[in-house]
Amino acid sequence: MDMESSFHGSSRKSSFRKGSSRIGSFRLSLGGKDETVIELGNIDTEILLFESGEIKQKQKKVTNTLSLRQMKSLTALADTILPSVNDFDFPMNNDGAAAAFYHVSASMAGTPDLLGGVISEKLKHPMTWLMNMTLWLLSTWFGTIILCGMGCLSTKFPFIQAFPDLPLHKRQQILISWSHSFFRLLRMLFRSVKLLTLLVFFTQLDESEDNCSWKAIGYCGPDPEFKAQLRNHFLHSDEDDEDNAEQAIGPLYKGLVHLNHPRDITVDALRRVGFPVMVTRRKAKAVASLSSPSLVIQCDAVVVGSGSGGGVVAGMLAKAGYKVLVLEKGGYCARNNLSLLEGPTMDQMYQSGGLVATDDMSVFVLSGSTVGGGTAINWSASIKTPQHVCKEWCEKHELELFESEMYREAMDAVCEKMGVQSEIEEEGFNNAVLRKGCQEMGYPVSNIPRNSSADHYCGWCCLGCKDGKKKGTSETWLVDLVKSGNGAILPGCTAMKVLHKKKKGSGEKIARGVVFEFEYKGSKDICVVESKVTIVACGALNTPALLKKSGLKNNNIGRNLHLHPVVMAWGYFPDAPVDSGASEVWPEKWKKSYEGGIMTAMSSVVGEFDKSGYGAVIQTPALHPGMFSIVMPWLSGSDIKDRMRKFSRTAHIFALARDQGSGKVHSPSNISYQMGDSDEANLQKGIDKVLRILAAAGAEEIGTHHNKGKTLNVKKASCHEFEKFVKKESSRPIKDLSTPVCSAHQMGSCRMGSDPTQSVVKQTGETWEMEGLYVADTSVFPTALGVNPMVTVQSIAYCTAQSVLHVLKRKRSK
C-alpha cells in the first residue's frame, strides 16, 4: 500500500481557476420531454466539480425480480384496487380526461410492473418477505382458500379458484373482508396493497412526465410558476456568472464535493478548502476496507447529517474558524435542480423513497434524506418550544438548559437566522378552511410562524423549495459553512461507524472520527475522517443504529421513540354553486387543495397546553395525489376514483397528538411503536373538532379516513344526523389499523437527561459513553414535543454547538 508522502492542505495548484469559463450544455426539461439544449457561457469551471452531474435528476429505474406467479397475483391485486370502470353514476359532459381515467386500470397504466420493482428493490420493511410469500400463495388454489376463505369457492369446475382467476366483484369483496378482518396480518396485507398500488399509480410518469389521472382529478403536476422560472432563468438570464451559477445549481455549489467524481478532482477540491487528505494507492482490483480506506481526511469536526441539527452545528463551527466536514447520505436538490414531481422527489429526498412504516403498518413515517434534511421538504412551521414543555424538561428531567437564558437566546437566534415571521398575504385552500371553521365555531386559531416570507404561496415545499424563500439549513446555516471557506459537504456518503480510541490511564473512549461509504465507479468505496470532535445528527431513525454500530452499549439507545401521530378528516368544497340561488363559491374557484402555504393556521382547541400539556394541535397537511390517495378510504375501484375526482377541492385538516406512547428503533427500516390509550383519546377529540370545523367552514360533504368510508352530506343533514355522524366517526378506534395514522416528526430515540441509566446524552449533547461524541438532532428530545420541532431542534443544536466550540478552543490552546 503506497501513501502520498504527507498530509497537506493545498499540495498542488488547481488547474481550475476562478474566472475561467467554459461553454457547456444543459438539457432542459420543463415538465415534458427534453426540449432544448442550452449553451451556457461564462460559468466558472469550478461549478463542474461540485454539481451532481445533471441539472435535473431522473427517476431511477428499478429491477423487478418477482416471479411470474407473484406478478400474476400482484397484477390481480392492483386491478382490484384500480379496475377499469365503464358504468358511471354521473354524466361526463364530454370530459375525455375523466372518461379515460375511469376506463384505465392499473395494469393498463403499467402499474404492476413498477410496483414489482418497488417491492423488489425499494421496500425495506421487515415484513416484505411476508408480502412476497403471500403473492405466491395467492397464485395457488390452496393459498387462496387459506387467505380468502369461502370467497374463492364456485359451484362450477374447478370449484376452487386462485385469486387472479376470480371475477372482479369477488376480488373486491375479499379485499374489503381483509380490511375488517379479525386477523391483524390480513389487515396489514390490505393496507400494504392499497398503499403501494395507489401511491405508484398516482405518482408514475409517462415519457412526457405526466400521469394519466392528473387532468381528470384537477392536478397540474409541478408548479406552473416553477416551469416558467426555469424557462426565464435559462433563456433570459442577464445575471452575472456568480448569481447565475447559484440560481442554476443552488447556493451551496462551492461547498459540495461529490466523491463519485474523478479522484484527483475531489482530492484537489478538499485540499483547496484546507482539508489535509491522504490517498491510498491500491492495485486495480483491490477492495477498500477500514484498514485500507481510499481516502483519509483530517478536520476539526465531522458532522453526520445536514438537517436542522447538523446544519446548525456545522455552520456555527465553520464560522468560528474550524475546519468542518459534513457527511450527508442523501443528494443535493436545490432550486432549479428540483422536479417538484411527487414520485421522483420521494425517491430522491425522502428516507427509503418515502416507504417507511412501523413494523405492524400502524403508522406511515415520512423523513427527509437530502442535503438540508427535513428542512428541505418540511412545511415551514417554525414554532418555538412551548413554555409548558420547557418547564417539564427542566423540572421533571432535571435539564436546567431549557429554562435558561442561553436557550431563550438560542431560540431567538435560530428564528432570526431563518427569517421567521407570521404574516400571510394570501391564505391557501386548506388553511382558509381551517381558519374560517374555527372562527365560526369560536375555537382559538392563530397564525403559524414560518421560515418563509408572507408572499410565499407555494404548496410544493414538501417537494423542495423552488426559489429559496423557505429558509431551511441549505439556505442558511450551510451557506454560512460554505461562505466561511472552512467547510465542505459530501453528499451521497453513509456513515458506517464512529471511530474511537482509549483514553490513556482510564480506558474511557474518545471519539476520533467516522468511517463512511459511498459509491465510486459502480461499487462501494470506504473513506475515513479523522476529527477532534464528532457530531451525529442523522435523525431519530438513523442515529441509534450508528451509535450501536460504533460500540455504544447504552440501553436507552433506540428506545423512547415518539412519532407525533396524526389522523385526518376531510371536507369537499365544490368549485361551482350547488344551490342555484348561491352567487359565490368559497373557497374561491381558482383555489386548489394542493396550492398555497402548507401551514399558516393552527388551533389549540384540544391542545391541553394549560393542563396536562398532552393534547393535540389542529393543523393542515400537504397532500399531492399520491399521498392523498393512500389515506383516503377504499371501498371499491369506482369509489376511490370518485373520491380522487374531488381531489383538488377536498380540504384536509389533521389532529397531531403529543404522544405519551412510545416505540423503539431497531434499525432505520424496522420501527416498533405502541400508541398510548390517552393518545388515541386525544386524537379522537381532535377528529371531533376537525369534522365540526370543516362543516362550519361550508363543506358540502365530510368524512374521515376510517376503512368504513362513511360520509355525510352536510347540506342535506339535520342537526341530529350531523351530531350522530360526528360522534360515531370520532369515536372509532384508531389503533386497530382501521384508520391511517401518519408521522412527519420522529424524536426521543437517544434522549437527553441527567442520568446515564435513563438517557443517552448529557445536557451538553455529549454522549455519556464516549468523550467527544455529540448528538444534535430530534433524537435527543426528552419527550414528545407536541408542536412542529424545527425551531426546538435547531435551538438545542445551537446550544450543543456552544459546548463543542468550548471543547475545540480548549484543544486548540493545548
C-alpha positions in Angstrom: 0.0 0.0 0.0 1.5 3.3 -1.1 0.6 6.6 0.5 1.2 10.1 -0.7 4.1 11.5 1.1 2.2 13.6 3.7 -0.9 15.3 4.7 -1.1 18.8 3.4 -3.8 21.4 3.0 -3.1 22.5 -0.6 -0.5 20.3 -2.2 -0.9 21.3 -5.8 -2.3 24.3 -7.5 -5.7 23.8 -9.1 -5.8 23.9 -12.8 -9.4 25.2 -12.5 -9.1 28.9 -11.7 -11.7 31.3 -10.6 -12.8 33.3 -13.6 -12.1 30.7 -16.2 -15.0 29.9 -18.3 -16.3 27.1 -20.5 -19.1 26.5 -22.9 -21.3 23.7 -21.7 -24.7 22.3 -22.3 -27.6 21.5 -20.0 -30.6 19.6 -21.2 -33.6 21.5 -20.1 -36.8 19.6 -19.2 -39.9 21.7 -18.5 -42.5 19.3 -17.4 -42.5 17.4 -20.7 -39.9 15.8 -22.9 -36.4 17.3 -23.0 -36.9 20.3 -25.3 -33.8 22.2 -25.8 -30.1 22.1 -25.3 -28.9 25.4 -23.9 -25.3 26.5 -24.3 -24.2 28.3 -21.2 -21.1 30.5 -21.3 -19.2 32.3 -18.6 -19.9 29.9 -15.8 -17.0 29.2 -13.6 -15.4 25.9 -14.4 -15.3 25.3 -10.6 -19.1 24.6 -10.7 -18.4 21.3 -12.6 -16.5 20.0 -9.6 -19.4 20.4 -7.2 -22.6 19.8 -9.2 -24.2 16.4 -9.1 -24.0 15.7 -12.8 -27.3 16.9 -14.2 -29.5 19.9 -13.5 -32.4 17.6 -13.1 -32.3 14.1 -11.7 -34.3 11.5 -13.4 -36.4 8.9 -11.7 -34.3 5.8 -11.2 -35.4 2.6 -12.9 -35.8 -0.4 -10.7 -35.5 -4.1 -11.5 -38.5 -6.3 -10.9 -37.3 -9.7 -9.5 -40.8 -11.1 -8.7 -41.6 -14.4 -10.3 -44.3 -14.9 -12.9 -46.7 -16.4 -10.3 -46.1 -13.5 -7.9 -46.6 -10.9 -10.7 -49.9 -12.6 -11.7 -51.2 -12.2 -8.2 -49.8 -8.6 -7.9 -51.5 -7.6 -11.2 -54.8 -9.0 -10.0 -54.5 -7.1 -6.7 -53.6 -3.9 -8.4 -56.5 -4.3 -10.9 -58.8 -4.9 -7.9 -57.8 -1.7 -6.3 -57.9 0.2 -9.6 -60.0 -1.6 -12.2 -61.4 -0.3 -15.4 -64.8 1.3 -14.6 -67.2 1.7 -17.5 -70.5 2.3 -15.7 -70.5 5.9 -14.4 -73.1 7.2 -12.0 -73.0 10.7 -13.5 -72.7 12.3 -17.0 -69.2 13.0 -18.2 -70.3 16.1 -20.2 -67.8 15.3 -22.9 -65.0 15.2 -20.4 -62.5 13.0 -22.2 -59.9 13.1 -19.4 -62.4 11.9 -16.8 -63.7 9.1 -19.1 -60.2 7.9 -19.8 -59.4 8.0 -16.0 -62.3 5.8 -15.2 -61.6 3.5 -18.1 -57.9 2.9 -17.3 -56.9 0.1 -14.9 -53.7 -0.3 -13.0 -52.4 -2.9 -15.5 -53.4 -0.8 -18.5 -51.2 2.0 -17.0 -48.3 -0.4 -16.4 -48.5 0.0 -12.6 -48.0 -3.7 -11.7 -44.5 -3.8 -13.3 -43.5 -0.6 -11.5 -45.0 -2.0 -8.3 -43.0 -5.2 -8.7 -39.8 -3.1 -8.9 -40.7 -1.2 -5.8 -41.3 -4.4 -3.8 -38.1 -6.0 -5.2 -35.7 -3.1 -4.6 -37.1 -0.2 -2.7 -39.2 -1.8 0.0 -37.1 -2.3 3.1 -39.9 -3.1 5.6 -39.2 -6.1 7.8 -42.4 -7.8 6.6 -41.5 -7.6 2.9 -40.7 -11.3 2.9 -44.3 -12.0 4.0 -45.7 -9.9 1.1 -43.6 -11.9 -1.3 -44.8 -15.2 0.1 -48.4 -14.0 0.1 -48.2 -13.1 -3.6 -47.0 -16.6 -4.3 -49.7 -18.2 -2.2 -52.5 -16.2 -3.9 -51.4 -17.6 -7.2 -52.4 -21.1 -6.0 -55.8 -22.5 -5.1 -54.8 -23.8 -1.7 -53.1 -20.5 -0.8 -56.2 -18.6 -2.0 -58.6 -20.6 0.2 -56.3 -20.1 3.2 -56.2 -16.3 2.7 -59.6 -15.7 1.1 -61.9 -18.3 2.7 -65.2 -19.1 1.1 -64.9 -16.2 -1.4 -62.9 -18.4 -3.8 -65.4 -21.2 -4.0 -67.5 -21.8 -7.0 -70.4 -24.2 -8.0 -68.6 -24.8 -11.3 -65.4 -26.6 -12.1 -62.7 -26.2 -10.9 -64.7 -25.2 -7.8 -61.8 -23.5 -6.1 -60.1 -20.7 -8.0 -56.8 -18.9 -7.4 -57.2 -15.2 -6.6 -56.1 -14.0 -10.1 -58.8 -16.1 -11.7 -61.7 -14.7 -9.6 -64.1 -12.2 -11.1 -63.6 -8.6 -10.0 -66.6 -8.4 -7.7 -65.3 -11.3 -5.7 -61.8 -9.9 -5.5 -63.1 -6.6 -4.2 -65.2 -8.4 -1.6 -62.1 -10.3 -0.4 -60.1 -7.1 -0.1 -62.9 -5.5 1.9 -63.0 -8.5 4.2 -59.2 -8.2 4.7 -59.6 -4.6 5.7 -62.0 -5.5 8.5 -60.5 -8.9 9.4 -60.1 -10.2 12.9 -56.6 -11.3 11.8 -54.1 -8.4 12.0 -51.9 -9.8 9.3 -54.7 -9.6 6.8 -55.4 -6.0 7.8 -51.7 -5.3 7.3 -51.9 -7.0 3.9 -54.8 -4.9 2.8 -53.2 -1.7 3.9 -49.9 -2.6 2.2 -51.5 -3.5 -1.1 -53.7 -0.4 -1.1 -50.9 2.0 -0.1 -48.4 0.7 -2.7 -50.8 0.4 -5.6 -52.3 3.8 -5.2 -49.1 5.6 -4.5 -47.4 4.1 -7.5 -50.4 4.7 -9.8 -50.9 8.3 -8.9 -47.1 9.2 -9.0 -45.9 7.3 -12.0 -44.8 9.3 -15.1 -45.0 8.8 -18.8 -42.4 10.0 -21.2 -43.8 13.5 -21.0 -43.6 13.5 -17.2 -47.3 13.4 -17.0 -49.8 11.0 -15.3 -52.9 9.6 -16.9 -55.0 10.7 -13.9 -53.9 14.2 -13.2 -56.1 16.1 -15.6 -59.2 14.2 -14.6 -58.6 15.0 -10.9 -57.7 18.6 -11.4 -53.9 18.4 -10.7 -51.4 20.4 -12.7 -48.3 18.5 -11.8 -45.2 20.6 -10.9 -45.8 24.2 -10.0 -46.5 26.1 -13.3 -44.6 29.1 -11.9 -41.6 26.8 -11.5 -41.7 25.8 -15.1 -41.8 29.5 -16.1 -39.0 30.2 -13.7 -36.8 27.6 -15.4 -37.6 28.9 -18.8 -36.9 32.5 -17.8 -33.7 31.7 -16.0 -32.1 29.6 -18.7 -33.3 31.5 -21.7 -33.3 35.1 -20.5 -30.9 35.4 -17.6 -28.8 38.6 -17.5 -27.3 38.0 -14.1 -23.5 37.8 -13.6 -21.8 34.5 -13.5 -21.9 34.1 -9.7 -25.6 34.7 -9.4 -26.3 32.7 -12.5 -24.5 29.7 -11.1 -26.2 30.0 -7.7 -29.6 30.0 -9.3 -28.8 27.1 -11.6 -27.4 24.7 -9.0 -28.1 26.3 -5.6 -26.2 28.4 -3.1 -24.1 25.5 -1.8 -22.4 24.6 -5.1 -18.9 25.8 -4.0 -19.0 23.7 -0.9 -20.3 20.4 -2.4 -17.7 17.8 -3.1 -19.0 14.7 -4.9 -16.8 11.7 -4.2 -18.1 9.9 -7.2 -16.2 12.3 -9.5 -12.6 11.5 -10.5 -10.4 11.0 -7.5 -7.8 13.7 -8.3 -10.6 16.3 -8.8 -12.3 15.6 -5.4 -9.0 15.4 -3.5 -8.0 18.8 -5.1 -11.4 20.3 -4.1 -11.0 19.2 -0.5 -7.4 20.4 -0.2 -8.3 23.8 -1.6 -10.8 24.2 1.3 -8.0 23.4 3.6 -8.5 19.7 4.5 -5.4 17.5 4.7 -6.1 14.4 2.6 -4.2 11.2 2.3 -4.8 9.0 -0.7 -4.3 5.2 -0.7 -2.9 3.8 -4.0 -4.2 0.3 -4.4 -4.0 -2.4 -7.1 -6.7 -2.2 -9.7 -9.0 -4.9 -8.2 -8.2 -4.3 -4.6 -11.3 -3.5 -2.4 -11.3 -0.6 0.0 -11.7 -1.5 3.7 -11.4 0.1 7.1 -7.8 -0.9 7.3 -7.2 0.3 3.7 -9.5 3.2 3.0 -9.4 5.1 -0.2 -9.1 8.5 1.5 -8.2 9.7 4.9 -9.4 13.2 5.6 -8.4 15.3 8.6 -10.6 18.1 10.1 -11.6 19.7 13.4 -15.1 18.4 13.3 -17.1 15.9 11.3 -20.9 16.3 11.3 -23.0 13.4 10.1 -26.2 14.8 8.7 -27.1 18.2 7.3 -30.6 18.8 8.6 -31.9 21.0 11.4 -29.4 19.8 13.9 -26.3 19.1 11.8 -26.7 22.2 9.6 -26.7 24.5 12.7 -23.7 22.9 14.3 -21.7 22.8 11.0 -22.4 26.4 10.2 -21.5 27.7 13.6 -18.3 25.8 13.9 -17.1 26.7 10.4 -18.0 30.4 11.0 -15.9 30.3 14.2 -12.9 29.3 12.1 -12.8 25.5 12.5 -12.5 23.0 9.6 -15.8 21.2 9.3 -16.7 18.2 7.1 -20.4 17.4 6.7 -21.4 13.9 5.6 -24.9 13.5 4.1 -26.5 10.2 3.0 -28.8 12.0 0.5 -28.1 14.1 -2.6 -28.4 17.8 -3.2 -31.5 19.0 -4.9 -31.6 22.8 -4.9 -33.9 25.3 -6.6 -33.7 24.7 -10.3 -32.4 21.1 -9.7 -35.8 20.2 -8.4 -38.5 18.4 -10.3 -41.4 19.2 -8.0 -42.8 15.8 -9.1 -44.1 13.7 -6.2 -42.7 10.3 -7.3 -39.2 11.3 -8.2 -38.9 13.6 -5.2 -40.0 10.9 -2.8 -37.2 8.7 -4.3 -34.6 11.5 -4.1 -35.4 13.5 -1.0 -37.1 11.1 1.5 -35.8 8.2 3.5 -36.3 4.9 1.7 -38.3 6.7 -1.0 -41.0 7.6 1.5 -41.8 4.0 2.0 -41.2 3.8 5.8 -43.8 2.4 8.2 -43.8 0.8 11.7 -43.3 -2.9 11.8 -47.1 -3.6 12.1 -48.0 -0.9 9.4 -49.8 1.1 12.1 -48.0 4.4 11.3 -46.7 5.7 7.9 -43.5 7.6 8.5 -42.1 10.4 6.4 -38.5 11.6 7.0 -36.1 13.7 4.9 -33.0 12.3 3.4 -31.2 15.0 1.4 -28.9 17.9 1.9 -30.8 20.1 4.3 -32.6 17.1 5.8 -36.2 17.6 6.9 -35.8 21.4 6.5 -35.6 20.9 2.7 -39.0 19.2 2.5 -40.9 20.3 5.6 -43.9 22.6 5.7 -42.2 25.8 7.1 -43.8 25.8 10.6 -41.3 27.5 12.9 -42.8 27.3 16.4 -40.7 28.0 19.5 -40.6 25.3 22.2 -43.8 25.8 24.2 -43.3 27.1 27.7 -45.0 24.1 29.4 -42.6 21.8 27.6 -39.6 23.8 28.7 -40.8 23.7 32.2 -41.4 19.9 32.1 -38.0 19.2 30.6 -36.3 21.4 33.2 -38.2 20.2 36.3 -39.1 16.6 35.6 -36.0 15.7 33.6 -33.6 18.0 35.5 -32.4 19.8 32.4 -31.8 23.4 33.5 -30.9 24.3 29.9 -34.5 24.6 28.9 -35.4 27.4 31.3 -32.1 29.2 30.9 -31.3 32.5 29.2 -29.0 30.6 26.9 -31.8 28.5 25.5 -34.1 31.6 25.0 -31.3 33.3 23.2 -30.8 30.2 21.1 -34.4 30.2 20.0 -34.2 33.9 19.1 -31.0 33.3 17.2 -32.3 30.5 15.1 -35.6 32.3 14.4 -33.7 35.3 13.2 -31.4 33.2 11.0 -34.4 31.6 9.3 -36.3 34.9 9.0 -39.3 33.5 11.0 -42.4 35.6 10.7 -46.2 35.1 10.9 -47.7 37.4 8.2 -49.7 35.9 5.3 -50.6 37.8 2.1 -52.9 35.1 0.7 -54.0 32.0 2.5 -54.2 28.7 0.7 -57.3 26.4 0.4 -56.8 24.1 3.4 -55.7 26.9 5.8 -58.5 29.2 4.8 -61.0 26.4 5.6 -59.4 25.7 9.0 -59.4 29.4 9.9 -62.9 30.1 8.8 -64.2 26.9 10.5 -62.5 27.8 13.8 -63.9 31.4 13.7 -67.4 30.1 13.0 -67.1 27.6 15.9 -65.4 30.0 18.3 -62.3 27.9 18.6 -58.9 29.5 19.1 -57.0 29.9 15.8 -53.6 31.6 15.3 -51.1 32.2 12.6 -48.2 29.8 12.4 -44.8 31.3 12.4 -42.9 30.2 9.3 -39.4 30.4 7.9 -40.7 31.9 4.7 -41.9 35.2 3.5 -45.5 36.5 3.7 -45.9 36.2 0.0 -44.7 32.6 -0.2 -47.8 31.0 -1.7 -46.4 27.6 -2.6 -48.0 24.2 -2.0 -45.0 22.3 -3.3 -42.5 22.9 -0.5 -42.8 19.3 0.6 -41.1 18.5 -2.7 -38.3 21.2 -2.2 -38.4 25.0 -2.3 -38.2 26.3 -5.8 -37.0 29.8 -5.0 -35.1 29.6 -1.7 -37.7 31.6 0.1 -38.1 28.8 2.6 -35.1 29.2 4.8 -34.0 25.6 5.6 -30.4 24.8 6.5 -29.4 24.6 2.9 -30.3 28.3 2.6 -29.0 29.5 5.9 -26.5 27.6 8.2 -24.9 25.5 5.5 -24.5 28.7 3.4 -22.5 30.1 6.4 -20.4 27.0 6.3 -19.6 27.4 2.6 -19.0 31.2 2.7 -16.6 30.8 5.7 -14.3 28.8 3.4 -13.8 26.4 6.3 -16.2 23.6 5.3 -17.3 21.1 2.7 -20.4 19.0 2.3 -20.1 15.4 1.0 -23.5 14.2 -0.4 -24.1 10.5 -1.1 -22.0 9.4 1.9 -23.3 7.0 4.5 -21.6 6.9 7.9 -20.8 3.3 8.9 -19.4 3.8 12.4 -17.7 6.3 14.7 -14.1 5.6 15.4 -12.7 5.9 18.9 -9.5 5.4 20.9 -9.0 4.6 24.6 -8.1 7.4 26.9 -4.7 7.0 28.5 -4.8 5.8 32.1 -8.6 5.4 32.3 -9.7 3.3 29.4 -12.5 5.6 28.6 -13.5 6.0 24.9 -12.7 9.2 23.0 -14.3 9.7 19.5 -11.7 10.3 16.8 -13.7 10.4 13.6 -16.0 8.5 11.3 -15.8 5.7 8.7 -18.2 6.2 5.8 -19.0 4.6 2.5 -20.1 5.9 -0.9 -20.5 4.7 -4.5 -17.5 5.1 -6.7 -17.3 3.6 -10.2 -20.3 1.3 -9.6 -19.1 -0.2 -6.3 -18.9 0.7 -2.7 -15.8 2.6 -1.5 -14.7 3.5 2.0 -13.1 6.6 3.5 -12.1 7.7 6.9 -12.4 11.1 8.5 -10.1 11.9 11.4 -11.5 14.6 13.7 -11.2 16.2 17.1 -14.9 16.1 17.7 -17.7 14.1 16.1 -21.3 15.2 15.8 -24.0 12.7 14.9 -27.2 14.4 13.6 -28.7 11.9 11.2 -32.2 11.9 12.7 -34.2 9.9 15.2 -34.5 6.9 12.9 -30.8 6.7 11.9 -28.8 8.0 14.8 -29.5 5.0 17.1 -28.2 2.5 14.5 -25.0 4.5 14.0 -24.3 4.7 17.7 -24.9 1.0 18.2 -22.6 0.1 15.3 -20.0 2.4 16.9 -19.9 0.2 20.0 -22.1 2.2 22.4 -24.0 0.0 24.8 -26.3 2.4 26.5 -29.7 0.5 26.9 -31.6 3.7 26.1 -30.3 4.0 22.5 -33.2 3.5 20.1 -35.9 3.5 22.9 -38.4 6.2 23.8 -39.2 6.9 20.2 -42.1 9.4 19.8 -43.9 10.0 16.5 -46.4 12.8 16.9 -49.2 10.5 15.4 -51.5 12.3 13.0 -55.1 11.5 11.9 -57.1 13.5 9.4 -60.6 14.3 8.3 -61.7 15.8 5.0 -64.3 18.2 3.6 -65.4 18.6 0.0 -66.0 22.2 -1.3 -67.4 22.1 -4.9 -66.0 24.6 -7.4 -69.5 25.5 -8.6 -72.6 26.6 -6.6 -74.6 23.6 -5.6 -77.6 25.8 -4.8 -78.9 27.6 -7.8 -79.5 30.6 -5.6 -75.9 30.8 -4.5 -73.9 33.5 -6.2 -70.4 32.8 -4.8 -68.1 29.8 -4.5 -65.9 29.6 -1.4 -63.0 28.9 -1.2 -62.6 30.9 -4.5 -63.0 28.7 -7.6 -59.4 29.2 -8.6 -58.0 27.8 -5.3 -56.9 24.2 -5.2 -56.3 22.0 -2.2 -52.6 21.4 -3.1 -51.7 25.1 -3.6 -50.8 27.9 -1.1 -48.7 28.0 2.0 -48.9 24.5 3.5 -49.2 25.6 7.1 -50.4 29.1 8.0 -53.1 28.5 10.6 -53.5 26.2 13.7 -55.8 25.7 16.6 -55.0 24.5 20.1 -58.6 23.8 21.0 -57.7 20.4 22.2 -54.0 21.2 23.0 -54.3 20.9 26.8 -51.5 23.5 27.0 -52.7 24.9 30.3 -53.4 21.5 31.9 -51.5 18.2 31.3 -49.6 19.6 28.3 -50.5 16.4 26.5 -53.3 17.0 23.9 -53.5 17.6 20.2 -52.9 20.6 17.9 -55.0 21.0 14.7 -53.2 21.9 11.5 -53.3 21.2 7.7 -51.2 18.9 5.6 -49.6 18.9 2.2 -51.2 16.2 0.1 -50.4 15.7 -3.6 -52.2 12.9 -5.5 -50.1 10.0 -4.3 -50.3 10.8 -0.6 -53.9 11.9 -0.9 -54.9 8.6 -2.4 -53.2 6.4 0.2 -55.0 8.0 3.1 -58.5 8.1 1.6 -60.7 5.1 2.3 -61.0 2.4 -0.4 -64.4 0.7 -0.8 -64.2 -0.2 -4.4 -62.4 0.7 -7.6 -65.1 3.1 -8.7 -65.4 4.6 -5.2 -61.7 5.5 -5.0 -61.9 7.1 -8.5 -65.0 9.1 -7.4 -63.0 10.4 -4.4 -60.0 11.2 -6.4 -62.1 13.2 -8.9 -62.8 15.6 -6.0 -59.1 15.8 -5.1 -58.5 19.4 -6.0 -61.4 20.7 -3.9 -61.1 18.4 -0.9 -59.7 20.1 2.2 -57.8 18.1 4.8 -57.3 19.0 8.4 -55.4 16.9 10.9 -55.0 16.4 14.6 -51.5 15.8 15.9 -51.0 14.3 19.3 -48.2 14.9 21.8 -47.8 11.2 22.3 -47.1 9.5 25.6 -47.0 6.2 23.9 -43.6 5.3 22.5 -41.6 2.9 20.4 -38.2 1.6 19.5 -35.8 1.9 16.6 -34.4 -1.5 15.8 -32.9 -0.2 12.6 -33.8 2.7 10.2 -36.3 0.4 8.4 -37.5 -1.5 11.4 -39.5 0.6 13.9 -41.9 -0.6 16.5 -44.5 1.7 18.1 -47.3 1.5 20.6 -49.8 4.3 20.7 -51.0 5.1 24.2 -54.7 5.0 25.2 -54.5 8.7 26.1 -53.0 9.5 22.7 -55.9 7.7 20.9 -58.4 9.6 23.1 -56.7 12.9 22.2 -56.8 12.1 18.5 -60.5 11.2 18.7 -61.2 14.5 20.4 -59.2 16.2 17.6 -61.2 14.4 14.9 -64.5 15.6 16.6 -63.3 19.2 16.4 -61.9 18.8 12.8 -65.3 17.5 11.5 -67.1 20.4 13.1 -64.5 22.9 11.7 -65.0 21.5 8.1 -68.8 21.7 8.4 -68.7 25.2 9.8 -66.5 26.4 7.0 -69.1 25.3 4.5 -68.1 21.8 3.3 -70.8 20.1 1.3 -69.6 16.6 2.3 -67.3 15.5 5.2 -65.7 12.2 6.3 -62.7 10.6 7.9 -60.2 8.1 6.7 -61.6 5.1 8.5 -61.9 2.0 6.4 -65.7 2.1 6.6 -65.5 5.2 4.4 -68.7 6.8 5.8 -69.6 10.3 4.5 -72.2 12.9 5.4 -73.8 15.5 3.1 -73.8 18.4 5.5 -76.1 20.5 3.4 -78.9 17.8 3.5 -78.3 16.5 7.0 -80.4 17.6 10.0 -78.7 18.7 13.3 -79.4 15.4 14.8 -77.9 13.5 11.9 -74.8 15.7 11.9 -74.2 15.2 15.7 -74.8 11.4 15.3 -72.3 11.3 12.5 -69.6 13.3 14.3 -70.0 11.3 17.5 -69.8 8.0 15.7 -66.9 8.8 13.4 -64.8 10.5 16.1 -65.2 7.6 18.5 -64.0 4.9 16.1 -60.8 3.1 17.3 -57.5 4.3 15.8 -55.0 1.7 16.9 -56.6 -1.3 15.1 -55.3 -0.5 11.6 -58.7 0.8 10.5 -57.6 4.4 10.2 -54.4 5.5 8.6 -52.0 7.2 11.0 -49.1 9.3 9.8 -45.9 10.7 11.3 -43.7 13.5 9.9 -41.9 14.1 13.2 -39.7 11.4 14.9 -37.9 12.2 18.2 -36.6 10.9 21.5 -34.7 7.8 20.5 -31.4 9.0 22.1 -32.9 11.2 24.6 -31.1 13.9 26.7 -31.1 13.6 30.5 -29.3 14.0 33.8 -29.0 10.2 34.5 -27.0 7.8 32.2 -29.3 5.0 33.2 -32.3 6.9 31.8 -30.7 8.8 28.9 -28.1 8.7 26.1 -26.7 12.2 26.1 -25.9 14.9 28.6 -27.3 18.4 28.7 -24.3 19.5 26.6 -25.3 17.0 23.8 -22.2 14.8 24.5 -22.9 11.0 24.9 -22.4 9.5 28.3 -20.2 6.7 26.9 -17.8 8.4 24.5 -16.0 11.7 25.0 -16.0 14.0 22.0 -19.1 12.3 20.5 -22.2 14.6 20.4 -25.7 14.1 19.2 -27.6 17.0 17.7 -30.9 16.0 16.2 -34.5 15.3 17.3 -33.4 12.0 18.9 -32.2 14.0 22.0 -35.7 15.3 22.9 -36.6 14.1 26.4 -40.2 13.6 25.5 -42.5 14.3 22.6 -42.7 18.0 21.9 -46.3 18.5 20.8 -45.6 21.0 18.0 -43.5 21.2 14.9 -39.9 20.5 16.0 -37.7 22.6 13.7 -37.0 25.5 16.0 -36.6 23.3 19.0 -34.0 21.0 17.4 -32.1 24.0 15.9 -32.1 25.7 19.3 -30.8 22.6 21.1 -28.2 22.2 18.3 -27.2 25.8 18.8 -26.5 25.2 22.5 -24.7 21.9 21.6 -22.5 23.9 19.2 -21.5 26.2 22.0 -20.4 23.2 24.0 -18.4 21.9 21.1 -16.8 25.3 20.5 -15.6 25.3 24.1 -14.0 21.9 23.6 -12.3 22.9 20.4 -11.0 26.1 21.9 -9.5 24.1 24.7 -7.9 21.6 22.3 -6.5 24.4 20.1 -4.9 26.1 23.1 -3.0 23.0 24.2 
